[in-house]
Amino acid sequence: MQSAKRQDRDKDNGKEGVERKKSLSAGAIVFTIVGKEPRALMLLQNNAYYSQKYGRSSNEEVVDIGPKGQVMSGESPIAAASREIREETGLRLHIDTGFEDEESFTMLSKDPKTFKPVQVERRVIYFLAFMHRNDLRRIHLSEEHTRYYLLPLREAIARTRFADRKAILRRAFDYIREAYVT
């Protein structure tokens, strides 16, 4: 398994008096093959949703590399990735566990009960999930996202803001080409 560690996202990290928490998340890079070219399903974040959830406001268009979310108590990362795909896209897809990658970062968030700032050390495990092209018609996005894109590697990397996620995409596409495109 590859791993990427990102610089802290928020300049407020490390403030005294800010509660610290750890979080494990899992998700999947959802992909399909068009011709012989892999394409990743990229999700456009709903800024209003994330502003309310995390207390951040942004007009920046944020395109993410796939459905992901917190691993619940007693849940495996693979089960969490499968659940997140269903919740965020409405699709039921098989998880390819032959590919596993991860990233770690720290972000400033807010406690949903107290609304106080919380510094979260987040670890995200990524798998792959193959989507048939006709699955595109069945996508039903959750409130977390406003639209999706089906992008080849170069465009997917151009739309991704963090270097570690760009590296994860490269490794995923290398795996897809080797395992799925012959």
N, C-alpha and C positions, 0 to 999 in steps of 0.2 A: 504494500500500500504506500502510495506517495503521500507526502504531507507538505503543506505550505503554511508558513507563519507570517501573518501580515502585521505591519506596523499598526499601532493602535489607531482606530478610526477617529476618535474624538479627542480634541485638545484638552478636554476637561478630565480625562482619565487621570487617576492618581490623586484627585482632590481629597483632602482630609474630611472625614465625616461622611463620605459617600459609602453606602453599603456595597459590599462586593458579593457577587454570586457567580456560580458556574452553571453552564448550560450545555447540554448535548443535543444536537439537532442532526437530522438525517434527511436526505432528499435524493433526487435522481436527475441526471441529465437525460431528458426524454429526447429521443432521436428517431429519425426515419431515414430511408435511403431513397434518393431521387436520381434515377439513372444509376450511376455508380458513385454518387456524391452523398456522403452523410450530411444531414441537416439537423440542427438542434432546435428544439422548441424553446424559445426565449420568451419570458413573461415580463410585461411592462407593469411595474408596481403602481398601485393606486396611492398617490401621495396623500390624499385626504385620510385614507384608512391608516397608513403608517404614521402620519402626523398625530392622529388620535391615540394610536396604540403605543407609540414610543415617545411622544412629546416633541417630535421634530417637525419643523415645517420646511418644505423644499418645493421649488418649482422645477427642479432638475428632473429630466426624464431618466428614470432608473430602469434599466432592462436587466433582468436577472437570469442566471443560467438554468433555472429549473425549480420545480416545486420542492420546498423543504420546510421543516418545522421541528419543533421540540419533540424529543423522544420522551414519551410518557412513562411513568413508573410501571415497571414490569413488561415494557414493550421492547422488542429488539430494534436495532437501527433499521434492519431490512423491513420489518413490519411498519415502522414509522414512515419510511420512504414510500412504501406502497400506499399507506393511508393518506399521506400528504399529496400524492399524485391524484388520488380520488377526490380529496377535499378541494384542491386548487384547480383541477382541470375537469373533474367529472369522469375521468378515464380509469379503467381497471387494466393495468398493464403488468406484465411479468418483469420482475427485477432481475437484471443480469448481475449476479454477484461475482462474476469473473473480473469485473472492474470495480475497484474500490479506491477512493482517494479522499483526502480530507484537507480542511483548512482550519486554522485557529486564529481568533482575533479577539480584541477587547473592544466593547462598545458601551457608550453611556446610554442608558435607557431610563424608563420610569417604572416604578412599582405600580401595577394596575389597581391595587387596593388603596395605597397611601398617596400615590402620585409623586412620591419623593424620588430623587435621582438614585439610580442603581448602576454600578459598574458591573457589566456582565462579561465574563470570560467565556466565549462561545467556541465550541468545537463542532464542526459540521462534517459529517461523513456523507460522501456522494457515491451513488451507484449509477448504473445505466438502466434505462427502460426503453425497449423498442416499441415504436408506435407504427402501425400500418397507416399508409397515407389516407385510407378511408376513415380512420379515427379522427381526422381533423374536423369532420362534420359533427362529431359527437362531443367536441370540447365545449364545456360549460364552465367559464371562469368564476372563481369565487370573488368575493368583494375585495380581496387583497390585490387583484390585478384588473387592469382595464382592457388589455388586449394582448395578443401573442404574435410572435413572428417565427417563421420557420427559416433558419438561416444557415448557410454554409459556414465553415470554420472562419474564414477571413472576416466576414461580416459579423459573426457572433463575437469574435474577439474585439472587433472595433466597437461594438455596442456595450462591452463589459468594462466596468470602471476599475476593478482591482486587478493588479498584476497576478496575484495568486490564483484568482479565478480564471484568468486568461491561460495560465499554465495548466490548470486542471482541464480546461476545454481542449487544449492541445493534446494532452495525454489521453483524454477520452476519445478524441477523433482518431488518434493513432491506433488505439485499441479497436475501435469500430471498424476501421479500414482493414485491420488484420483479421478480426473475428467475423465480420459480416460482409465485407466487400471482397469478392474474389475475382 
